[in-house]
Each structure stands twice: as structure tokens, then as C-alpha cells.
């Protein structure tokens, strides 16, 4: 799990925010190298959960 919460400065959180297009592109790219992935992105935080690695 990788996460960034509201305690991190805004300029860094903005770099890790996902638009609908960026979210879709990122999930498609991650699908190539991991078993499973969930991205939770709200106005105050971003969390990325990744499981396993494809062999």
C-alpha cells in the first residue's frame, strides 16, 4: 500500500491526484505488471493498493 494523506503538503498531493483519464491509463499500465490494483483518490488523499506480480 502506498498512501498520501491530508498531512502532506498540497503541492505534492496535487501531483499524485488522478483525473478520470489518468486513473484509467494508470490502471491499464499497472495491470501489465501486477496481479491486482486499487487506486483510491479523493480530495484529501490518494491510496494505491497493489497485489502480487505477474510471472
PDB file with one MODEL, atoms N, CA, C and O in Angstrom:
MODEL        1
ATOM      1  N   UNK A   1       0.841  -1.158   0.000  1.00  0.00           N
ATOM      2  CA  UNK A   1       0.000   0.000   0.000  1.00  0.00           C
ATOM      3  C   UNK A   1       0.892   1.228   0.000  1.00  0.00           C
ATOM      4  O   UNK A   1       1.857   1.314   0.759  1.00  0.00           O
ATOM      5  N   UNK A   2       0.559   2.158  -0.847  1.00  0.00           N
ATOM      6  CA  UNK A   2       1.224   3.457  -0.893  1.00  0.00           C
ATOM      7  C   UNK A   2       0.139   4.487  -0.638  1.00  0.00           C
ATOM      8  O   UNK A   2      -0.919   4.430  -1.264  1.00  0.00           O
ATOM      9  N   UNK A   3       0.371   5.414   0.254  1.00  0.00           N
ATOM     10  CA  UNK A   3      -0.663   6.392   0.545  1.00  0.00           C
ATOM     11  C   UNK A   3      -0.113   7.774   0.810  1.00  0.00           C
ATOM     12  O   UNK A   3       1.005   7.934   1.302  1.00  0.00           O
ATOM     13  N   UNK A   4      -0.914   8.771   0.477  1.00  0.00           N
ATOM     14  CA  UNK A   4      -0.589  10.165   0.752  1.00  0.00           C
ATOM     15  C   UNK A   4      -1.844  10.776   1.359  1.00  0.00           C
ATOM     16  O   UNK A   4      -2.916  10.743   0.754  1.00  0.00           O
ATOM     17  N   UNK A   5      -1.706  11.335   2.562  1.00  0.00           N
ATOM     18  CA  UNK A   5      -2.876  11.866   3.255  1.00  0.00           C
ATOM     19  C   UNK A   5      -2.878  13.385   3.277  1.00  0.00           C
ATOM     20  O   UNK A   5      -1.998  14.031   2.709  1.00  0.00           O
ATOM     21  N   UNK A   6      -3.872  13.936   3.935  1.00  0.00           N
ATOM     22  CA  UNK A   6      -4.035  15.392   4.003  1.00  0.00           C
ATOM     23  C   UNK A   6      -2.908  16.089   4.754  1.00  0.00           C
ATOM     24  O   UNK A   6      -2.797  17.314   4.704  1.00  0.00           O
ATOM     25  N   UNK A   7      -2.074  15.327   5.448  1.00  0.00           N
ATOM     26  CA  UNK A   7      -0.950  15.914   6.190  1.00  0.00           C
ATOM     27  C   UNK A   7       0.229  16.256   5.285  1.00  0.00           C
ATOM     28  O   UNK A   7       1.134  16.984   5.693  1.00  0.00           O
ATOM     29  N   UNK A   8       0.223  15.740   4.065  1.00  0.00           N
ATOM     30  CA  UNK A   8       1.285  16.021   3.090  1.00  0.00           C
ATOM     31  C   UNK A   8       0.973  17.364   2.427  1.00  0.00           C
ATOM     32  O   UNK A   8      -0.196  17.656   2.174  1.00  0.00           O
ATOM     33  N   UNK A   9       1.972  18.182   2.141  1.00  0.00           N
ATOM     34  CA  UNK A   9       1.731  19.489   1.530  1.00  0.00           C
ATOM     35  C   UNK A   9       0.903  19.377   0.233  1.00  0.00           C
ATOM     36  O   UNK A   9       1.039  18.417  -0.525  1.00  0.00           O
ATOM     37  N   UNK A  10       0.062  20.363   0.005  1.00  0.00           N
ATOM     38  CA  UNK A  10      -0.867  20.380  -1.127  1.00  0.00           C
ATOM     39  C   UNK A  10      -0.155  20.216  -2.464  1.00  0.00           C
ATOM     40  O   UNK A  10      -0.647  19.493  -3.330  1.00  0.00           O
ATOM     41  N   UNK A  11       0.989  20.867  -2.656  1.00  0.00           N
ATOM     42  CA  UNK A  11       1.677  20.770  -3.951  1.00  0.00           C
ATOM     43  C   UNK A  11       2.099  19.341  -4.279  1.00  0.00           C
ATOM     44  O   UNK A  11       2.160  18.973  -5.452  1.00  0.00           O
ATOM     45  N   UNK A  12       2.389  18.540  -3.276  1.00  0.00           N
ATOM     46  CA  UNK A  12       2.736  17.130  -3.501  1.00  0.00           C
ATOM     47  C   UNK A  12       1.475  16.318  -3.756  1.00  0.00           C
ATOM     48  O   UNK A  12       1.455  15.484  -4.661  1.00  0.00           O
ATOM     49  N   UNK A  13       0.416  16.545  -2.972  1.00  0.00           N
ATOM     50  CA  UNK A  13      -0.855  15.824  -3.187  1.00  0.00           C
ATOM     51  C   UNK A  13      -1.402  16.082  -4.588  1.00  0.00           C
ATOM     52  O   UNK A  13      -1.952  15.174  -5.212  1.00  0.00           O
ATOM     53  N   UNK A  14      -1.258  17.303  -5.087  1.00  0.00           N
ATOM     54  CA  UNK A  14      -1.755  17.629  -6.426  1.00  0.00           C
ATOM     55  C   UNK A  14      -1.038  16.811  -7.501  1.00  0.00           C
ATOM     56  O   UNK A  14      -1.646  16.432  -8.502  1.00  0.00           O
ATOM     57  N   UNK A  15       0.235  16.543  -7.299  1.00  0.00           N
ATOM     58  CA  UNK A  15       0.998  15.744  -8.266  1.00  0.00           C
ATOM     59  C   UNK A  15       0.533  14.292  -8.289  1.00  0.00           C
ATOM     60  O   UNK A  15       0.711  13.598  -9.290  1.00  0.00           O
ATOM     61  N   UNK A  16      -0.054  13.838  -7.203  1.00  0.00           N
ATOM     62  CA  UNK A  16      -0.497  12.457  -7.091  1.00  0.00           C
ATOM     63  C   UNK A  16      -2.006  12.297  -7.272  1.00  0.00           C
ATOM     64  O   UNK A  16      -2.534  11.201  -7.089  1.00  0.00           O
ATOM     65  N   UNK A  17      -2.693  13.354  -7.622  1.00  0.00           N
ATOM     66  CA  UNK A  17      -4.140  13.287  -7.860  1.00  0.00           C
ATOM     67  C   UNK A  17      -4.402  12.647  -9.221  1.00  0.00           C
ATOM     68  O   UNK A  17      -3.590  12.782 -10.136  1.00  0.00           O
ATOM     69  N   UNK A  18      -5.525  11.954  -9.357  1.00  0.00           N
ATOM     70  CA  UNK A  18      -5.866  11.256 -10.590  1.00  0.00           C
ATOM     71  C   UNK A  18      -7.132  11.830 -11.214  1.00  0.00           C
ATOM     72  O   UNK A  18      -8.183  11.872 -10.576  1.00  0.00           O
ATOM     73  N   UNK A  19      -7.025  12.269 -12.459  1.00  0.00           N
ATOM     74  CA  UNK A  19      -8.218  12.601 -13.237  1.00  0.00           C
ATOM     75  C   UNK A  19      -8.798  11.276 -13.723  1.00  0.00           C
ATOM     76  O   UNK A  19      -8.146  10.240 -13.594  1.00  0.00           O
ATOM     77  N   UNK A  20      -9.998  11.287 -14.274  1.00  0.00           N
ATOM     78  CA  UNK A  20     -10.589  10.042 -14.781  1.00  0.00           C
ATOM     79  C   UNK A  20      -9.711   9.413 -15.854  1.00  0.00           C
ATOM     80  O   UNK A  20      -9.514   8.197 -15.865  1.00  0.00           O
ATOM     81  N   UNK A  21      -9.186  10.235 -16.753  1.00  0.00           N
ATOM     82  CA  UNK A  21      -8.336   9.731 -17.832  1.00  0.00           C
ATOM     83  C   UNK A  21      -7.032   9.165 -17.284  1.00  0.00           C
ATOM     84  O   UNK A  21      -6.618   8.071 -17.666  1.00  0.00           O
ATOM     85  N   UNK A  22      -6.387   9.906 -16.391  1.00  0.00           N
ATOM     86  CA  UNK A  22      -5.118   9.455 -15.812  1.00  0.00           C
ATOM     87  C   UNK A  22      -5.323   8.184 -14.979  1.00  0.00           C
ATOM     88  O   UNK A  22      -4.470   7.295 -14.983  1.00  0.00           O
ATOM     89  N   UNK A  23      -6.446   8.097 -14.269  1.00  0.00           N
ATOM     90  CA  UNK A  23      -6.745   6.919 -13.472  1.00  0.00           C
ATOM     91  C   UNK A  23      -6.855   5.685 -14.362  1.00  0.00           C
ATOM     92  O   UNK A  23      -6.262   4.646 -14.070  1.00  0.00           O
ATOM     93  N   UNK A  24      -7.607   5.802 -15.438  1.00  0.00           N
ATOM     94  CA  UNK A  24      -7.788   4.679 -16.368  1.00  0.00           C
ATOM     95  C   UNK A  24      -6.451   4.252 -16.985  1.00  0.00           C
ATOM     96  O   UNK A  24      -6.143   3.061 -17.040  1.00  0.00           O
ATOM     97  N   UNK A  25      -5.662   5.221 -17.448  1.00  0.00           N
ATOM     98  CA  UNK A  25      -4.365   4.924 -18.055  1.00  0.00           C
ATOM     99  C   UNK A  25      -3.422   4.249 -17.062  1.00  0.00           C
ATOM    100  O   UNK A  25      -2.705   3.314 -17.419  1.00  0.00           O
ATOM    101  N   UNK A  26      -3.423   4.718 -15.832  1.00  0.00           N
ATOM    102  CA  UNK A  26      -2.558   4.156 -14.799  1.00  0.00           C
ATOM    103  C   UNK A  26      -2.955   2.723 -14.469  1.00  0.00           C
ATOM    104  O   UNK A  26      -2.095   1.851 -14.348  1.00  0.00           O
ATOM    105  N   UNK A  27      -4.258   2.477 -14.323  1.00  0.00           N
ATOM    106  CA  UNK A  27      -4.723   1.122 -14.021  1.00  0.00           C
ATOM    107  C   UNK A  27      -4.393   0.153 -15.159  1.00  0.00           C
ATOM    108  O   UNK A  27      -4.002  -0.986 -14.905  1.00  0.00           O
ATOM    109  N   UNK A  28      -4.545   0.592 -16.394  1.00  0.00           N
ATOM    110  CA  UNK A  28      -4.208  -0.255 -17.545  1.00  0.00           C
ATOM    111  C   UNK A  28      -2.720  -0.579 -17.547  1.00  0.00           C
ATOM    112  O   UNK A  28      -2.336  -1.722 -17.800  1.00  0.00           O
ATOM    113  N   UNK A  29      -1.882   0.407 -17.270  1.00  0.00           N
ATOM    114  CA  UNK A  29      -0.435   0.192 -17.236  1.00  0.00           C
ATOM    115  C   UNK A  29      -0.042  -0.745 -16.091  1.00  0.00           C
ATOM    116  O   UNK A  29       0.789  -1.634 -16.279  1.00  0.00           O
ATOM    117  N   UNK A  30      -0.624  -0.558 -14.920  1.00  0.00           N
ATOM    118  CA  UNK A  30      -0.301  -1.408 -13.774  1.00  0.00           C
ATOM    119  C   UNK A  30      -0.764  -2.839 -13.986  1.00  0.00           C
ATOM    120  O   UNK A  30      -0.136  -3.776 -13.493  1.00  0.00           O
ATOM    121  N   UNK A  31      -1.853  -3.014 -14.712  1.00  0.00           N
ATOM    122  CA  UNK A  31      -2.391  -4.340 -14.979  1.00  0.00           C
ATOM    123  C   UNK A  31      -1.383  -5.222 -15.724  1.00  0.00           C
ATOM    124  O   UNK A  31      -1.454  -6.449 -15.657  1.00  0.00           O
ATOM    125  N   UNK A  32      -0.453  -4.590 -16.427  1.00  0.00           N
ATOM    126  CA  UNK A  32       0.577  -5.324 -17.165  1.00  0.00           C
ATOM    127  C   UNK A  32       1.620  -5.960 -16.242  1.00  0.00           C
ATOM    128  O   UNK A  32       2.272  -6.931 -16.627  1.00  0.00           O
ATOM    129  N   UNK A  33       1.784  -5.423 -15.031  1.00  0.00           N
ATOM    130  CA  UNK A  33       2.882  -5.887 -14.175  1.00  0.00           C
ATOM    131  C   UNK A  33       2.462  -6.392 -12.802  1.00  0.00           C
ATOM    132  O   UNK A  33       3.304  -6.922 -12.077  1.00  0.00           O
ATOM    133  N   UNK A  34       1.192  -6.250 -12.412  1.00  0.00           N
ATOM    134  CA  UNK A  34       0.748  -6.713 -11.097  1.00  0.00           C
ATOM    135  C   UNK A  34      -0.503  -7.566 -11.226  1.00  0.00           C
ATOM    136  O   UNK A  34      -1.203  -7.513 -12.237  1.00  0.00           O
ATOM    137  N   UNK A  35      -0.777  -8.353 -10.189  1.00  0.00           N
ATOM    138  CA  UNK A  35      -1.958  -9.215 -10.170  1.00  0.00           C
ATOM    139  C   UNK A  35      -3.238  -8.406  -9.961  1.00  0.00           C
ATOM    140  O   UNK A  35      -4.243  -8.648 -10.631  1.00  0.00           O
ATOM    141  N   UNK A  36      -3.204  -7.460  -9.047  1.00  0.00           N
ATOM    142  CA  UNK A  36      -4.388  -6.660  -8.749  1.00  0.00           C
ATOM    143  C   UNK A  36      -3.993  -5.285  -8.269  1.00  0.00           C
ATOM    144  O   UNK A  36      -2.910  -5.097  -7.714  1.00  0.00           O
ATOM    145  N   UNK A  37      -4.875  -4.322  -8.485  1.00  0.00           N
ATOM    146  CA  UNK A  37      -4.573  -2.944  -8.094  1.00  0.00           C
ATOM    147  C   UNK A  37      -5.868  -2.185  -7.828  1.00  0.00           C
ATOM    148  O   UNK A  37      -6.847  -2.323  -8.562  1.00  0.00           O
ATOM    149  N   UNK A  38      -5.858  -1.391  -6.780  1.00  0.00           N
ATOM    150  CA  UNK A  38      -6.957  -0.486  -6.471  1.00  0.00           C
ATOM    151  C   UNK A  38      -6.349   0.887  -6.233  1.00  0.00           C
ATOM    152  O   UNK A  38      -5.361   1.012  -5.510  1.00  0.00           O
ATOM    153  N   UNK A  39      -6.929   1.916  -6.835  1.00  0.00           N
ATOM    154  CA  UNK A  39      -6.498   3.293  -6.585  1.00  0.00           C
ATOM    155  C   UNK A  39      -7.679   4.039  -5.994  1.00  0.00           C
ATOM    156  O   UNK A  39      -8.739   4.139  -6.611  1.00  0.00           O
ATOM    157  N   UNK A  40      -7.483   4.559  -4.796  1.00  0.00           N
ATOM    158  CA  UNK A  40      -8.493   5.367  -4.120  1.00  0.00           C
ATOM    159  C   UNK A  40      -7.981   6.796  -4.115  1.00  0.00           C
ATOM    160  O   UNK A  40      -6.950   7.085  -3.506  1.00  0.00           O
ATOM    161  N   UNK A  41      -8.683   7.682  -4.780  1.00  0.00           N
ATOM    162  CA  UNK A  41      -8.242   9.072  -4.874  1.00  0.00           C
ATOM    163  C   UNK A  41      -9.398   9.992  -4.511  1.00  0.00           C
ATOM    164  O   UNK A  41     -10.423  10.021  -5.193  1.00  0.00           O
ATOM    165  N   UNK A  42      -9.221  10.747  -3.425  1.00  0.00           N
ATOM    166  CA  UNK A  42     -10.225  11.721  -3.006  1.00  0.00           C
ATOM    167  C   UNK A  42      -9.559  13.097  -2.970  1.00  0.00           C
ATOM    168  O   UNK A  42      -8.390  13.237  -3.330  1.00  0.00           O
ATOM    169  N   UNK A  43     -10.295  14.091  -2.542  1.00  0.00           N
ATOM    170  CA  UNK A  43      -9.733  15.445  -2.490  1.00  0.00           C
ATOM    171  C   UNK A  43      -8.634  15.572  -1.425  1.00  0.00           C
ATOM    172  O   UNK A  43      -7.806  16.479  -1.503  1.00  0.00           O
ATOM    173  N   UNK A  44      -8.621  14.676  -0.435  1.00  0.00           N
ATOM    174  CA  UNK A  44      -7.658  14.783   0.659  1.00  0.00           C
ATOM    175  C   UNK A  44      -6.581  13.718   0.683  1.00  0.00           C
ATOM    176  O   UNK A  44      -5.611  13.836   1.431  1.00  0.00           O
ATOM    177  N   UNK A  45      -6.738  12.673  -0.131  1.00  0.00           N
ATOM    178  CA  UNK A  45      -5.739  11.606  -0.059  1.00  0.00           C
ATOM    179  C   UNK A  45      -5.745  10.768  -1.324  1.00  0.00           C
ATOM    180  O   UNK A  45      -6.700  10.781  -2.101  1.00  0.00           O
ATOM    181  N   UNK A  46      -4.661  10.042  -1.509  1.00  0.00           N
ATOM    182  CA  UNK A  46      -4.541   9.067  -2.587  1.00  0.00           C
ATOM    183  C   UNK A  46      -3.919   7.821  -1.986  1.00  0.00           C
ATOM    184  O   UNK A  46      -2.902   7.896  -1.296  1.00  0.00           O
ATOM    185  N   UNK A  47      -4.534   6.671  -2.251  1.00  0.00           N
ATOM    186  CA  UNK A  47      -4.002   5.393  -1.793  1.00  0.00           C
ATOM    187  C   UNK A  47      -3.935   4.449  -2.988  1.00  0.00           C
ATOM    188  O   UNK A  47      -4.862   4.395  -3.796  1.00  0.00           O
ATOM    189  N   UNK A  48      -2.848   3.715  -3.096  1.00  0.00           N
ATOM    190  CA  UNK A  48      -2.683   2.731  -4.158  1.00  0.00           C
ATOM    191  C   UNK A  48      -2.372   1.393  -3.501  1.00  0.00           C
ATOM    192  O   UNK A  48      -1.381   1.258  -2.784  1.00  0.00           O
ATOM    193  N   UNK A  49      -3.219   0.417  -3.749  1.00  0.00           N
ATOM    194  CA  UNK A  49      -3.039  -0.930  -3.223  1.00  0.00           C
ATOM    195  C   UNK A  49      -2.660  -1.838  -4.396  1.00  0.00           C
ATOM    196  O   UNK A  49      -3.360  -1.882  -5.408  1.00  0.00           O
ATOM    197  N   UNK A  50      -1.560  -2.552  -4.251  1.00  0.00           N
ATOM    198  CA  UNK A  50      -1.084  -3.431  -5.316  1.00  0.00           C
ATOM    199  C   UNK A  50      -0.847  -4.814  -4.715  1.00  0.00           C
ATOM    200  O   UNK A  50      -0.321  -4.951  -3.610  1.00  0.00           O
ATOM    201  N   UNK A  51      -1.251  -5.837  -5.477  1.00  0.00           N
ATOM    202  CA  UNK A  51      -1.069  -7.214  -5.021  1.00  0.00           C
ATOM    203  C   UNK A  51      -0.293  -8.015  -6.062  1.00  0.00           C
ATOM    204  O   UNK A  51      -0.623  -8.009  -7.248  1.00  0.00           O
ATOM    205  N   UNK A  52       0.744  -8.701  -5.592  1.00  0.00           N
ATOM    206  CA  UNK A  52       1.480  -9.647  -6.410  1.00  0.00           C
ATOM    207  C   UNK A  52       2.164  -9.075  -7.617  1.00  0.00           C
ATOM    208  O   UNK A  52       2.113  -7.877  -7.895  1.00  0.00           O
ATOM    209  N   UNK A  53       2.803  -9.971  -8.324  1.00  0.00           N
ATOM    210  CA  UNK A  53       3.486  -9.613  -9.563  1.00  0.00           C
ATOM    211  C   UNK A  53       3.262 -10.739 -10.552  1.00  0.00           C
ATOM    212  O   UNK A  53       3.414 -11.910 -10.206  1.00  0.00           O
ATOM    213  N   UNK A  54       2.901 -10.396 -11.779  1.00  0.00           N
ATOM    214  CA  UNK A  54       2.680 -11.440 -12.784  1.00  0.00           C
ATOM    215  C   UNK A  54       3.999 -12.092 -13.159  1.00  0.00           C
ATOM    216  O   UNK A  54       5.034 -11.434 -13.270  1.00  0.00           O
ATOM    217  N   UNK A  55       3.936 -13.379 -13.348  1.00  0.00           N
ATOM    218  CA  UNK A  55       5.146 -14.142 -13.702  1.00  0.00           C
ATOM    219  C   UNK A  55       5.009 -14.614 -15.135  1.00  0.00           C
ATOM    220  O   UNK A  55       5.906 -15.277 -15.655  1.00  0.00           O
TER     221      UNK A  55
ENDMDL
END
